[in-house]
Each structure stands twice: as C-alpha cells, then as structure tokens.
Amino acid sequence: MPNPMPATTRALRPTTHDTAELLLVDLATARYAPGDSLDVDTIVREHRVTPGEVHLALFELRRMKVVVRAPFSGAHVVVWHRRFNEVLLRDLVRMISVASTKATSLEDVPEPGVRRPACTAHGLALPADVAHFLDLARAIVQVLSPAARQHVLDDLLLPLEILCSARAVAVHDMRPALGETVRGAIVDLMEAAAHYGEWAQLPGLASDYVTALGVDEPPVRPVD
C-alpha cells in the first residue's frame, strides 16, 4: 500500500509542475512501492490537480514503463523498482548507439536549450557525474530524428533525472557499484570522444558508465 504523505509535505507541494513529474517524485521518495495502485482521486487531492491532468500523467508514466495498466481492472500499477533505472539507462545507451552513427563531432551538433534538471524544481539533486552524463546524452541525441529525440527526452531522460536523484538513491538503497570519481572519469572520456569526433567509442563508454552506476548488490550465496 502507498505510504501516507506527511501533512507538512503536502502543504509544500508545488502545483505548477507537470503532474507526471510529481508522480515520479513520489516514486523516488518511496511514496509508492512496486505493486501499489495509483488512485486518481488520491492524486487529485494530494497534488491539487485535475482528473484530466492525472490521466494524462498516467499515460506518460506508462510510456516511461514505470507504471502498467492491469488487465481486467484497468488499475495503474507501479512496476518501477530499485533496479529499474538500469533498464532505462540501457535504453538510453541504445539510443546513443544509434546517434553515434549519425555525427562526427559534438561541435557540429546543435546545442540543446539551457534548462534545469526536472529534479531541481522539486528540491532534489543529481550526483554530479549523473547530471553530466544525462546532459551529455541530451546533446548527443540532438542528431536523431525529431520523433526519436522526443522519445529520449520524454521517456528516458525525464524519469532518469528524478529517479536517479541523490534522494532516490538513499531512500531505495541504490548504492552504485563504483564510486563517483570513477564514474565521472568515464563521462569525461565520453565527452572527449564526442568532441574529438570519436563517436564510435560512445556506445562502449556509455555501457561502461551504466555498469558503474548499477546497484551494488552483495554476492548471492549458492544454496546447498
């Protein structure tokens, strides 16, 4: 069952941000757990939004694959869990792989508009290396078709900006396999490769980064 929201938190909820972002923040902060159903009336009351905005947000969350619609009942059920960011990141690596065949230098790519990460608007923050990686990915995918680029921005980068936040990492015990210094060095190599036209290296480096950012799970002991 979803955890009740503290009254103090509810009073401070912003009402001008996109409803899908608010629900992603709820996932990041463990308001909902895997298997919980998202109730429209509850969301309307807690976030002071309209039912129409909630239904649109749920559609967006289904597109991000963090929520599914249950058969027969039609309920929207949370499927995001502490390892699911790796699924989104692997999808992002695949899109970077496609982009790597379409350009020779980051200098030739139109720069995306200046913006704040989605998490910033909700009082969350990204680790420095994660913010750098997502910003670099945003620049790299500018070479994709408009539809593919929009898919990356809306369905991959937006949820990752919130679900990879430091708060989400702490709340869900998503300690990365490698430290921030090593992860940052990999992103620096990616940026250098992008700037110097060595785009063929990007997929491998991006995959290495995702492995480094993956959850550090203890080894499983074999069952006798």
Number of C-alpha atoms within 10 A of each C-alpha: 11 16 11 8 11 8 9 8 9 13 10 9 14 14 12 9 14 15 24 20 21 21 20 24 24 19 22 27 20 17 16 22 20 17 16 17 19 19 13 19 12 10 18 16 12 16 20 15 18 14 14 11 16 22 14 14 19 23 17 18 22 18 15 21 18 22 23 21 15 12 8 6 7 9 16 21 21 22 16 22 17 20 12 16 22 17 15 21 22 17 15 26 22 15 21 24 21 15 23 23 13 13 20 17 17 22 12 11 15 11 12 12 8 6 7 8 19 22 24 13 12 15 9 20 20 23 14 13 21 23 17 16 21 21 16 17 23 20 17 28 26 21 21 19 11 11 9 15 18 15 15 23 18 15 21 23 23 19 24 26 22 27 27 23 21 19 22 22 19 12 12 16 13 21 16 17 15 15 12 16 10 14 22 19 13 21 22 17 15 24 21 16 19 23 16 13 16 17 25 16 15 25 20 15 19 24 19 16 24 25 18 19 24 21 20 14 11 6 6 6 6 5 4 3
